[in-house]
């Protein structure tokens, strides 16, 4: 199952992705791959894992070595081999970081590599969680072409919900077919949630769940602590657990 986490900047997208990975990793016997597809590379810090190589790095290496490739070795074979070395293996999940493009120029080649990797390696995992870049660019670049579920994180504002609507509309325009697209409202109070739910229904969007403001998240962010290590009494963590339970019950029933 491939799950992409999207939304406009500042809504808590990476926070949710890291807690999603934690919740899935608490299920015994499941293999999980987290992909940081955001050029800001924040997911690794939220997950408490360090990395040496990114997909951007691999692309640059391949460009330098393409004239030195031995006979009979294809570009894809070499890519798969190098990607295996770039995957960070954790105790409960693995991590792959997309990285940034080198210098100026189009990011298209790196995104193409990401799609190749998703196609190749996703089948080796029970769950793949993709933390996408903020906004809509990942759709136009088609880095989320083959996901099962798109979870759009929004703050309790009409602008955030409208972004979710644009993601849904653009995906249809580009013929990117998610099996499901849900909205998750972050940092919302109960009195505001009903208004957001009403506005979402008007736009034809379904809210899968909500996450309250959590001082522990702010504290961990400020201190640079991995969000995946939030304590058991974290409001955000327990809200994400409820959302994941709701998703899996609905999707895997």
Secondary structure as UniProt FT lines:
FT   STRAND          2..6
FT   TURN            9..10
FT   HELIX           13..25
FT   TURN            28..29
FT   STRAND          32..36
FT   TURN            39..40
FT   HELIX           43..47
FT   HELIX           55..65
FT   HELIX           66..68
FT   TURN            71..72
FT   HELIX           75..86
FT   STRAND          88..89
FT   STRAND          94..97
FT   HELIX           108..121
FT   HELIX           122..124
FT   STRAND          127..131
FT   HELIX           137..140
FT   TURN            141..146
FT   STRAND          149..155
FT   HELIX           158..173
FT   TURN            174..175
FT   STRAND          180..186
FT   HELIX           190..202
FT   TURN            203..204
FT   STRAND          207..211
FT   HELIX           215..223
FT   HELIX           227..229
FT   TURN            232..233
FT   HELIX           235..251
//
